[in-house]
Amino acid sequence: MKRRQDQKKLQEERKREEFEFEAVRIASGDRFAPLAQRLRPTSLKEVIGQRSLISPGRPLEAMVRRGSLHSMVLWGPPGTGKTTLANILASEVGAPFYSLSAVSASVKEVREAIVMAEEANASSPARSVLFIDEIHRFSKSQQAALLGSVEKGTVTLIGATTENPSFEVISPLLSRARVYVLESLTKEDLEELIERALTEDQELRESNVTIGEAERRALIALSGGDARKLLSGLELAVQLSRSAEAESSGTSMTIESIEAAFGRSASRYDKEGEEHYNIISAFIKSMRGSDPNAAIYWLARLIEGGEDIEFIARRMIIFASEDIGNADPNALLLATTCWDAARAVGYPEAQIVFAHVVSYLASAPKSNAAVTAIAAAMGDAMKDPNRAVPLHLRNAPTGLMKALGYGKGYQYAHKFEGNFTADTTYLPEGYEDKLYYDPGNNGREKVIRERLEQLWPKRYPPKVK
């Protein structure tokens, strides 16, 4: 019995040492660690990107300035600094830091970490921080095990996730934590990161590497806004670019070494350059031309080029109204659903959602009647913005307005057979015969046109087929 107790005590001590060692290792910066680890920021001032969260007066900076943290979930793509920010927040307020990975931690380990955090609170000026990486991978029972400690304030929970917490974190836990959204690093952020690596890292300085503009663009394009991926690729590309002859005189990085480091081609696709616009143009025009095969191909090029999920989904929503419209009203519903679904699952699964919806949009009947209608109406509205609303269409909430004729002669459509009367006009004087919306004979718009031809025969004479 005593032997089992001794073994259990020894296991607990080892677990405690592992937590403490991890915290020290992350803070100290091992020169043999990967470049991303060596350059890990140690204060908010050193963090690149996420200005909406860490700039003066913004949420995370304000917490550090106050010296107290609240439980939170950091939601964002890989390589945006979730783990780094968790470490910095704990360090800045002097809180003990305990870290678990949801991939491997059990409920037992969660409880052990909470016990250690509870003990540390007795001698700490700030409440212990329990960091759960990839918290979305915790089961409901594992997440529930955190509830009591978070609610009582035993620990400050910081969860990190690449998935939408609304779907992946249980509601009781989510209600006790604030969600902060981290964005992929911008081109400017990544350029700053490359410069910092070349000037501040001893290993890279000693390599005397030079990187041209084309190589910088390739590094940024292949990183996809992921700081860790950028630094890992940069480090390996430097190593691959070196040669025995060049080590003393310096190294010039090549596109080939960058491609080898990332394991993929540094294609001409550049989100800031001409090729970006060429590919998105081909994507839209393929859907407009009802070629699902071409549309899927250009979609793949967008994804492979590191295009943002939201950018692709946004273009599909616009396309659904601009090029399909009422020819298939379901297109817009499917496109807006695609926005939610793709953001919820993230890459790589989002590519399946995109393929599903793109193939539908490309195959759907087409109409640009809606965009033509609003363009013509906007032109008239800008040219003649003061054209009066007809009296019979005006509201008459007061006696004076009624006396002035407001609302007089208005025909209430629901009083007539078929809920329609042709004995009224809804356009301003001089515009009575204007035709803005001119539906075609394609898809659902054919039915719409047939109805309008019946209701307004003068304005909508039958189209010659």
VODREN-333988 format. One line per 2 residues: number of its first residue (from 1); for each residue x, y, z of C-alpha. Coordinates in Angstrom, 1 decimal, padded with zeros to 4 digits. Each point is the difference from the previous one (the first is absolute). Example, Ala and Ser with C-alpha at 12.3 -4.5 7.8 and 13.67 -1.06 7.14 Angstrom:
# VODREN-333988
1) 012.3,-004.5,007.8 ~ 001.4,003.4,-000.7;
***
This chain:
# VODREN-333988
1) 000.0,000.0,000.0 ~ 002.8,002.4,001.0;
3) 001.9,-000.9,-003.1 ~ -003.0,001.0,-002.2;
5) -000.3,003.2,001.8 ~ 003.7,000.8,-000.5;
7) -000.3,-000.8,-003.7 ~ -003.0,002.3,-000.3;
9) 001.9,002.8,001.8 ~ 003.0,-000.5,-002.2;
11) -002.3,000.2,-003.1 ~ -001.5,003.2,001.3;
13) 003.4,001.6,000.6 ~ 001.1,-001.0,-003.5;
15) -003.1,001.5,-001.5 ~ 000.6,003.2,002.0;
17) 003.6,000.1,-001.3 ~ -001.2,-000.4,-003.6;
19) -002.3,003.0,000.4 ~ 002.7,002.1,001.6;
21) 002.6,-001.0,-002.6 ~ -002.3,000.8,-002.9;
23) -000.7,003.5,001.4 ~ 003.8,000.7,000.5;
25) 000.9,-001.4,-003.4 ~ -002.5,002.1,-001.8;
27) 001.1,003.1,001.9 ~ 003.8,-000.5,-000.4;
29) 000.4,-000.5,-003.7 ~ 002.2,-002.9,-000.8;
31) 002.6,000.8,-002.7 ~ -000.4,-003.6,-001.4;
33) -003.8,000.5,-000.2 ~ -001.7,000.6,-003.4;
35) 000.1,003.6,-001.3 ~ -003.7,000.5,000.9;
37) 000.8,-000.9,003.6 ~ 003.1,002.2,000.1;
39) -001.9,003.0,-001.2 ~ -003.0,-000.5,002.2;
41) -001.0,003.4,001.5 ~ 000.2,000.4,003.8;
43) -002.1,003.2,000.2 ~ -003.0,001.5,-001.7;
45) 002.3,002.7,-001.5 ~ 001.9,-002.7,-001.9;
47) -003.1,-001.6,-001.5 ~ -000.5,000.5,-003.7;
49) -003.6,000.2,-001.2 ~ -003.3,-000.2,002.0;
51) 000.0,003.8,000.4 ~ -003.7,000.0,000.7;
53) 000.7,-002.0,003.2 ~ 003.3,001.2,001.3;
55) 000.2,003.7,-001.0 ~ -000.3,002.5,002.9;
57) -003.5,000.0,001.3 ~ -000.9,-003.2,-001.7;
59) -001.3,-003.1,002.0 ~ 003.2,-002.0,000.6;
61) 002.2,003.1,000.6 ~ -002.6,001.4,002.5;
63) 000.1,-003.3,001.9 ~ 003.7,000.1,000.3;
65) 000.0,003.6,001.1 ~ -002.6,-000.8,002.7;
67) 002.1,-003.0,001.1 ~ -002.9,-002.5,-000.1;
69) -001.2,-002.4,-002.5 ~ -003.4,-001.6,-000.7;
71) -000.7,-003.3,-001.6 ~ 000.0,000.0,-003.8;
73) 000.1,-002.0,-003.2 ~ 002.4,001.1,-002.7;
75) -001.4,-000.9,-003.3 ~ 002.0,000.3,-003.2;
77) 001.9,-001.8,-002.8 ~ 003.2,-001.9,000.7;
79) 003.1,002.2,000.5 ~ -001.8,003.1,001.2;
81) 001.5,000.1,003.5 ~ -002.6,-001.7,002.2;
83) 002.6,-001.9,002.1 ~ 002.4,002.9,000.1;
85) -002.7,002.4,001.2 ~ -001.1,-002.4,002.7;
87) 003.6,-000.2,001.3 ~ 000.5,003.8,-000.2;
89) -003.2,000.8,001.8 ~ 000.9,-002.3,002.9;
91) 003.5,001.3,000.1 ~ -001.0,003.7,-000.1;
93) -002.3,-000.3,003.0 ~ 002.3,-002.4,001.9;
95) -002.3,-003.0,-000.1 ~ 001.1,-003.6,000.3;
97) -000.4,-001.7,-003.4 ~ -001.2,-003.6,-000.6;
99) -000.4,-001.3,-003.5 ~ -001.8,-003.1,-001.3;
101) -000.7,-001.2,-003.5 ~ -003.5,-001.2,-000.7;
103) 001.4,-002.5,-002.4 ~ 001.6,-002.1,002.7;
105) -001.3,001.1,003.4 ~ -002.5,-002.0,001.9;
107) -002.6,001.1,002.6 ~ 002.3,-001.2,002.7;
109) 002.8,002.2,-001.3 ~ -002.3,003.0,-000.2;
111) -000.9,-000.5,003.7 ~ 003.7,-000.5,001.0;
113) 000.8,003.3,-001.8 ~ -002.8,001.8,001.9;
115) 001.2,-001.4,003.3 ~ 003.6,001.3,-000.7;
117) -001.4,003.4,-001.1 ~ -002.1,000.2,003.2;
119) 003.1,-000.7,002.1 ~ 002.0,002.7,-001.9;
121) -002.7,002.6,000.6 ~ 001.0,000.0,003.7;
123) 003.4,001.6,-000.7 ~ -000.8,001.9,-003.3;
125) -001.1,003.6,-000.4 ~ -002.2,-001.0,-002.9;
127) -002.4,-002.9,-000.6 ~ 001.6,-003.0,-001.8;
129) -000.6,-000.3,-003.8 ~ -001.0,-003.3,-001.4;
131) 000.7,-000.1,-003.8 ~ -001.8,-002.6,-002.1;
133) 001.3,-000.2,-003.5 ~ -002.5,-001.3,-002.6;
135) -002.8,000.1,002.5 ~ -002.4,-000.9,-002.7;
137) 001.4,-003.5,000.2 ~ -001.1,-000.5,003.6;
139) -003.2,-002.1,000.4 ~ -003.0,001.5,001.8;
141) 001.0,-001.9,003.2 ~ 003.5,001.4,-000.2;
143) -001.3,003.5,-000.5 ~ -002.5,-000.4,002.8;
145) 002.9,-001.0,002.3 ~ 001.2,003.6,-000.3;
147) -003.3,001.7,000.9 ~ 000.2,000.0,003.8;
149) 003.5,001.4,000.1 ~ -000.7,002.7,-002.6;
151) -003.2,001.0,001.7 ~ 001.6,000.2,003.5;
153) 003.0,001.8,-001.3 ~ 002.5,-002.7,000.9;
155) 001.6,000.4,-003.4 ~ -000.1,002.4,-002.9;
157) -000.7,-002.1,-003.0 ~ 001.5,000.9,-003.3;
159) -001.1,-002.3,-002.8 ~ 001.4,000.0,-003.5;
161) -001.9,-001.3,-003.0 ~ 000.0,000.2,-003.8;
163) -003.7,-001.0,000.0 ~ -003.0,002.1,000.6;
165) -000.5,-000.2,003.8 ~ -003.8,000.5,-000.5;
167) 000.0,-003.6,-001.3 ~ 002.9,-001.6,001.8;
169) -000.1,001.4,003.6 ~ -002.9,-000.9,002.3;
171) -002.3,002.9,000.7 ~ 000.5,000.0,003.8;
173) 003.8,000.4,-000.4 ~ -000.4,002.5,-002.9;
175) -002.3,002.2,002.2 ~ 002.8,000.3,002.6;
177) 002.6,001.0,-002.5 ~ 000.4,002.8,-002.6;
179) 000.8,-000.9,-003.6 ~ 002.7,002.0,-001.7;
181) 000.5,-000.5,-003.8 ~ 003.6,000.0,-001.4;
183) 000.5,000.7,-003.6 ~ 002.6,-001.4,-002.5;
185) 003.0,002.2,-000.2 ~ 000.0,002.6,-002.8;
187) 002.6,000.4,-002.7 ~ 001.5,002.9,002.0;
189) 000.1,-002.1,003.2 ~ 001.8,-002.8,-001.7;
191) 002.5,002.4,-001.6 ~ 000.8,001.4,003.4;
193) 000.4,-003.6,001.4 ~ 002.5,-000.9,-002.8;
195) 002.0,003.2,000.8 ~ 000.0,-000.8,003.7;
197) 001.2,-003.5,-000.6 ~ 002.9,001.2,-002.2;
199) 001.1,002.7,002.4 ~ -000.7,-001.5,003.5;
201) 000.7,-003.7,-000.3 ~ 003.6,-000.9,000.5;
203) -000.1,-003.1,-002.2 ~ -001.4,001.9,-003.0;
205) 002.4,002.9,000.5 ~ 002.9,-002.4,000.0;
207) -001.2,-001.6,-003.2 ~ 000.3,003.4,-001.7;
209) -003.0,-000.8,-002.2 ~ -001.5,002.5,-002.5;
211) -003.6,-000.3,-001.2 ~ -001.2,001.7,-003.1;
213) -003.4,001.6,-000.6 ~ -001.3,-003.0,-002.0;
215) 001.1,-002.4,002.7 ~ -001.6,002.1,002.7;
217) -003.3,000.0,-001.9 ~ 000.3,-003.8,-000.4;
219) 000.6,-000.5,003.7 ~ -003.1,002.2,000.8;
221) -002.2,-001.7,-002.5 ~ 000.8,-003.5,001.1;
223) -000.4,000.8,003.7 ~ -003.7,000.8,-000.4;
225) 000.1,002.5,002.9 ~ 001.4,-002.6,002.4;
227) 003.0,001.5,001.9 ~ 001.3,-003.4,001.1;
229) -000.2,-001.4,-003.5 ~ 001.9,003.0,-001.3;
231) 002.8,-000.3,002.5 ~ 000.3,-003.7,-000.4;
233) 000.1,000.3,-003.7 ~ 002.5,002.9,000.1;
235) 002.4,-002.0,002.3 ~ -000.1,-003.1,-002.2;
237) 000.4,002.1,-003.2 ~ 003.1,001.6,001.5;
239) 001.5,-003.3,000.7 ~ -000.8,-001.4,-003.4;
241) 001.4,003.1,-001.7 ~ 003.4,-000.3,001.7;
243) 002.9,-001.6,-001.7 ~ 003.6,-000.6,001.1;
245) 001.3,002.7,-002.3 ~ -002.5,002.6,001.1;
247) 000.1,-000.4,003.7 ~ 002.8,002.4,000.5;
249) -001.1,002.6,-002.6 ~ -003.8,-000.2,000.7;
251) -003.0,-001.8,-001.3 ~ -002.6,001.2,-002.6;
253) -003.3,-001.7,000.5 ~ -001.6,-001.5,-003.0;
255) -003.6,-000.7,-001.0 ~ 000.9,-003.7,-000.4;
257) 001.2,-000.2,003.6 ~ -003.2,001.7,001.2;
259) -002.2,-002.5,-002.0 ~ 002.0,-002.9,001.4;
261) -000.4,001.4,003.5 ~ -003.8,000.3,-000.2;
263) -000.4,-003.1,-002.1 ~ -002.1,001.8,-002.6;
265) 000.4,002.2,-003.0 ~ 000.3,003.7,000.5;
267) -002.4,000.7,-002.8 ~ -000.5,003.3,-001.6;
269) -003.2,000.5,002.2 ~ 000.5,003.0,002.2;
271) -002.9,001.5,002.0 ~ 001.4,003.5,-000.5;
273) 001.0,-000.4,-003.7 ~ -001.5,-000.4,-003.5;
275) -000.2,-003.8,000.1 ~ -002.4,000.3,003.0;
277) -002.4,002.0,-002.2 ~ 000.5,-002.2,-003.0;
279) -001.0,-003.2,001.9 ~ -003.0,001.5,001.8;
281) -001.1,001.4,-003.4 ~ 000.3,-003.5,-001.6;
283) -001.9,-001.5,003.0 ~ -002.9,002.4,-000.3;
285) -000.2,-000.1,-003.8 ~ 000.1,-003.9,000.0;
287) -003.1,000.0,002.4 ~ -001.7,002.7,-002.2;
289) 000.7,-002.2,-003.0 ~ -001.6,-003.0,001.7;
291) 003.1,-002.1,-000.2 ~ 000.2,-001.8,003.4;
293) 003.3,-001.8,-000.9 ~ 001.8,003.2,-000.7;
295) -001.5,001.7,003.0 ~ 001.2,-002.9,002.3;
297) 003.5,000.2,-001.6 ~ 000.3,003.8,000.7;
299) -001.4,-000.6,003.5 ~ 002.8,-002.5,000.6;
301) 002.5,002.6,-001.2 ~ -001.4,002.5,002.5;
303) 000.2,-002.4,002.9 ~ 003.5,-001.2,-001.0;
305) 001.1,003.6,-000.2 ~ -001.0,000.5,003.7;
307) -003.1,002.1,-000.7 ~ -002.0,000.9,003.1;
309) -003.2,-002.0,000.6 ~ -002.0,003.2,000.4;
311) 001.2,001.5,-003.3 ~ -001.1,-003.0,-002.0;
313) -003.3,-000.3,001.8 ~ -000.7,003.7,-000.4;
315) 000.6,-000.1,-003.8 ~ -002.5,-003.0,-000.2;
317) -002.7,002.0,001.8 ~ 000.5,002.9,-002.3;
319) -000.1,-002.3,-003.0 ~ -003.2,-001.6,001.1;
321) -001.9,003.3,-000.2 ~ 002.0,001.6,-002.8;
323) 000.0,-002.9,-002.5 ~ -002.8,-002.3,001.1;
325) -002.6,002.1,001.8 ~ -003.6,-001.1,-000.4;
327) 000.9,-002.6,-002.6 ~ 000.7,-002.2,003.0;
329) -000.8,001.8,003.3 ~ 001.4,-002.9,002.0;
331) 003.5,000.9,-001.3 ~ 000.3,003.0,002.4;
333) -001.3,-002.2,002.9 ~ 002.6,-002.6,-000.7;
335) 002.8,002.5,-000.4 ~ -000.8,001.7,003.3;
337) -000.2,-003.4,001.7 ~ 003.4,-000.8,-001.6;
339) 001.5,003.1,001.8 ~ -001.1,-001.4,003.4;
341) 000.9,-003.6,-000.7 ~ 003.5,000.7,-001.4;
343) 000.9,002.3,002.9 ~ -001.3,-002.5,002.5;
345) 002.1,-002.9,-001.2 ~ 003.1,001.8,-001.4;
347) 002.5,-001.4,-002.4 ~ 000.5,-002.7,-001.2;
349) -003.7,-001.0,000.3 ~ -001.2,003.3,-001.2;
351) 001.3,-000.9,-003.5 ~ -002.8,-002.7,-000.1;
353) -002.6,002.6,000.9 ~ 001.3,002.3,-002.7;
355) 000.0,-002.7,-002.6 ~ -003.6,-000.9,000.9;
357) -001.3,003.5,-000.4 ~ 002.2,001.1,-002.9;
359) -001.1,-003.0,-002.1 ~ -003.7,001.0,000.8;
361) 000.6,003.7,-000.9 ~ 001.8,-000.9,-003.2;
363) -002.8,-002.4,-001.1 ~ -002.9,002.3,000.9;
365) -002.0,002.0,-002.6 ~ 001.4,003.6,-000.3;
367) -001.5,003.5,000.1 ~ 001.5,003.4,000.6;
369) -003.4,001.7,000.0 ~ 000.3,001.0,003.7;
371) 003.4,001.7,-000.4 ~ -001.2,001.7,-003.2;
373) -003.2,001.2,001.8 ~ 001.8,001.5,003.0;
375) 002.7,001.6,-002.2 ~ -002.7,001.8,-002.1;
377) -002.0,001.0,003.0 ~ 003.1,001.4,001.8;
379) 000.8,002.0,-003.1 ~ -003.4,001.6,000.0;
381) 000.1,000.5,003.8 ~ 003.3,001.9,-000.2;
383) -001.0,002.0,-003.1 ~ -003.3,001.1,001.5;
385) 000.1,-000.6,003.8 ~ -002.9,002.4,000.8;
387) -002.8,-001.4,-002.1 ~ -003.1,000.1,002.2;
389) -001.7,-003.1,001.5 ~ -003.6,-000.1,-001.4;
391) -002.6,001.2,002.5 ~ -001.9,-003.3,000.0;
393) 003.1,-001.9,001.1 ~ 000.8,002.3,002.9;
395) -000.8,-000.9,003.6 ~ -002.6,002.3,001.8;
397) 000.5,-000.4,003.8 ~ -001.5,003.5,000.7;
399) -003.2,001.9,-000.9 ~ 002.0,002.7,-001.8;
401) 001.6,-002.6,-002.3 ~ -003.3,-001.5,-000.8;
403) -001.4,003.4,-000.8 ~ 002.9,000.6,-002.3;
405) -000.9,-003.2,-001.9 ~ 002.6,-002.3,001.4;
407) -001.1,-003.6,-000.7 ~ -003.1,001.0,-001.9;
409) -000.9,-002.4,-002.8 ~ 002.4,-002.7,001.2;
411) -001.3,-003.4,-001.2 ~ 000.6,-002.7,002.7;
413) 001.0,-003.0,-002.1 ~ -001.4,-002.7,002.4;
415) -003.5,001.3,-000.6 ~ 000.0,-001.0,-003.6;
417) -000.2,-003.4,-001.7 ~ 003.4,-001.7,-000.2;
419) 001.3,002.6,002.4 ~ 000.8,002.4,-002.8;
421) -001.4,003.0,-001.8 ~ 001.3,001.7,-003.1;
423) -001.9,003.3,000.8 ~ 003.0,001.6,001.8;
425) 003.6,000.9,-000.6 ~ 002.9,-000.3,002.3;
427) 002.6,002.1,-001.8 ~ 000.5,003.8,000.1;
429) -001.6,002.3,-002.6 ~ 001.9,-000.3,-003.2;
431) 001.4,-003.4,000.8 ~ -003.3,-001.9,-000.3;
433) 001.2,-002.1,-002.9 ~ 003.5,-000.7,001.2;
435) 001.2,-003.6,-000.3 ~ 002.9,-000.9,002.4;
437) -000.6,-003.7,000.6 ~ -000.1,-001.9,-003.2;
439) 000.0,-003.7,000.8 ~ 001.0,-002.5,-002.6;
441) -001.5,-003.3,-001.1 ~ 002.6,-002.1,002.0;
443) -000.7,-002.1,003.0 ~ -002.3,001.3,002.7;
445) 000.0,003.5,-001.7 ~ -002.0,-001.5,-002.8;
447) -002.9,-000.5,002.5 ~ 000.6,003.5,001.4;
449) -000.2,001.5,-003.4 ~ -003.2,-001.8,-001.0;
451) -001.6,001.4,003.2 ~ 001.2,003.6,-000.7;
453) -001.2,-000.3,-003.6 ~ -003.5,-000.8,001.4;
455) 000.1,002.8,002.6 ~ 001.6,002.8,-002.1;
457) -000.5,-000.9,-003.7 ~ 001.0,003.5,-001.2;
459) 003.2,000.0,001.8 ~ 000.8,-003.7,-000.5;
461) -001.1,-001.0,-003.6 ~ 000.8,-003.6,-000.7;
463) 003.6,-000.5,-001.0 ~ 000.7,-001.4,-003.5;
465) 001.5,-003.4,000.4;
***
